[in-house]
Amino acid sequence: MKLVVTGATGFLGVPLVAALRARGDAVTVLTRSAANARKFGAGVTVVEADLETPGRWCAALAGHDAILHLAGESVAAKRWTARQKQIIRDSRIEATRTIVEAVQALPIAERPRTLIAMSGVDYYPYASNQHDFDDDEVTEADPPSESFLGRVCRDWEKEAAAAEAFGTRVVRMRTGIVFGEGGPMDQMSAPFRLFAGGKIGDGRQWVSWIHRDDALAALLAALDDARYTGPINLVTDSARNADVAKAIGHQLHRPSWLPVPGFALEVAVGEFAEVLLNGRRVVPTRLRELGFTWKLPTLAAALAYLH
């Protein structure tokens, strides 16, 4: 296949490009900085474009079979100032709108037939009671949240879904925390390595998770199988934060008894603490219906690489 990948230099993007190349696909990386994509070497086409150069997007997308749209500013990279929140929104919503408009502007014969766009489980509301998290399973049929990230995910997906109006198959992957070497796991495991790890807050909040290998497998399945369409929860399961902390400590042979108080977290990271102190029990209903098979279906298996 001839494919376009955005966000190719990220935690999921780098191994995704490698997996696509390994199976013989021709990959075009669409990036804001061509210098960042030099790591891919020969065999990968790199096109430099940003929101100020939408014309380049049309040229980059023409004649390709599908787009895997992973780009987006990290929600945990910086404190959520008003400016940073706008950057988070624009990096998702404006970029997705530009892609969809570029696809629509192409002659029908030149349009990619599939758009796989990332979203997040933050689309859904938090569990109803902060001190007594409910056990109700959250599926793709549940409504969006009115939190900041909930609105971002809702609007992000709306821009992607607009491509369905002109015949593009759109898959919206609502992703949980992705375990794997590097990425979020580095931040989560760092306190444990210093013998200072533990649950966050009361530890009862749900954490929706998937291992990177399974996330990549699901993206490839969505690329190849036309039954994948609409919203899909890209998770393996959800576990209580306290259980995740215990599993990390066990794998690292470290204690997991030192909790992070909620008020301390709010001082340290500001509004983003809301995301860490709350959760919802997201389950992969659509992936199960589609017969997807997880290689690493348990927390212990997903964290086995930690040492």
CORJOQUI-V969900 format. One record per backbone hydrogen bond with DSSP energy under -1.0 kcal/mol. CO is the residue of the C=O (numbers start at 0). NH is the residue of the N-H. E is the energy in kcal/mol with one decimal. If there is no record, write none. Layout:
co->[CO CO]
nh->[NH NH]
e->[E E]
//
This chain:
co->[0 1 1 2 3 4 5 6 9 11 12 13 14 15 16 17 18 19 20 25 26 27 28 30 32 33 34 36 37 40 44 46 49 52 53 54 55 56 57 60 64 64 65 66 67 68 78 80 81 82 83 84 85 86 88 89 91 92 93 94 95 96 97 98 99 100 102 106 107 109 112 113 114 115 116 118 119 120 122 128 137 138 146 147 148 149 150 151 152 153 154 155 156 157 159 160 161 162 162 163 168 169 170 171 172 172 173 174 176 178 182 183 184 185 188 190 191 196 198 199 202 204 206 207 208 208 209 210 211 212 213 214 215 216 217 218 219 220 224 229 231 232 233 236 238 239 240 241 242 243 244 245 246 247 248 259 260 261 262 263 264 265 268 269 270 271 271 272 278 279 280 282 283 284 285 286 287 297 298 302]
nh->[25 64 65 27 67 29 69 9 13 15 16 17 18 19 20 21 22 24 23 2 44 4 46 48 35 36 37 39 40 43 28 30 52 55 57 58 59 60 61 63 112 113 3 115 5 117 80 84 85 86 87 88 89 90 92 94 95 96 97 98 99 100 101 102 103 104 105 109 110 62 168 66 170 68 172 174 122 123 144 131 282 141 150 151 152 153 154 155 156 157 158 159 160 161 162 163 164 165 167 166 114 229 116 231 118 174 233 120 209 211 185 187 188 189 192 195 194 257 259 202 241 240 238 176 235 236 178 214 215 216 217 218 219 220 221 222 223 224 227 171 173 234 175 208 206 243 244 245 246 247 248 249 250 251 253 200 264 265 266 267 268 269 271 272 273 274 275 276 126 281 137 284 287 288 289 291 290 301 302 305]
e->[-2.9 -3.1 -1.3 -2.8 -3.1 -2.3 -1.2 -1.5 -2.2 -1.8 -2.6 -1.8 -2.3 -2.5 -2.5 -2.2 -1.2 -2.4 -1.4 -3.1 -2.3 -2.6 -3.1 -2.7 -1.1 -1.0 -1.1 -1.6 -1.5 -1.1 -3.6 -2.4 -1.9 -1.3 -1.1 -1.4 -2.1 -2.1 -1.8 -1.8 -1.7 -1.1 -2.1 -3.0 -2.2 -2.0 -2.0 -2.4 -1.6 -2.2 -2.4 -2.1 -3.1 -2.5 -3.3 -1.4 -1.8 -2.4 -2.3 -2.0 -2.5 -2.6 -2.2 -2.4 -2.4 -1.7 -1.0 -2.0 -1.2 -2.2 -2.8 -2.2 -2.7 -3.0 -2.5 -1.3 -1.7 -1.8 -2.8 -1.2 -2.4 -2.0 -2.5 -2.1 -2.8 -2.3 -2.6 -2.6 -2.6 -1.9 -1.9 -1.7 -3.1 -1.1 -1.8 -1.9 -1.3 -1.2 -1.8 -1.7 -3.0 -2.7 -3.1 -2.7 -3.3 -1.0 -2.1 -2.1 -2.0 -3.0 -1.4 -2.1 -2.5 -1.3 -2.0 -3.2 -2.1 -2.0 -2.5 -1.8 -2.7 -2.5 -2.3 -2.8 -3.6 -1.3 -2.7 -2.3 -2.6 -2.0 -2.3 -2.0 -2.2 -2.2 -2.4 -1.6 -1.7 -2.4 -1.8 -2.6 -2.9 -1.8 -1.5 -2.5 -2.9 -2.1 -2.6 -2.1 -2.2 -2.4 -2.5 -2.4 -2.2 -2.1 -2.9 -3.1 -1.9 -2.1 -1.8 -2.0 -2.9 -1.6 -1.2 -2.0 -1.7 -1.1 -1.2 -2.4 -2.9 -1.7 -3.0 -1.6 -2.3 -2.3 -2.1 -2.5 -1.3 -2.5 -1.8 -1.8]
//
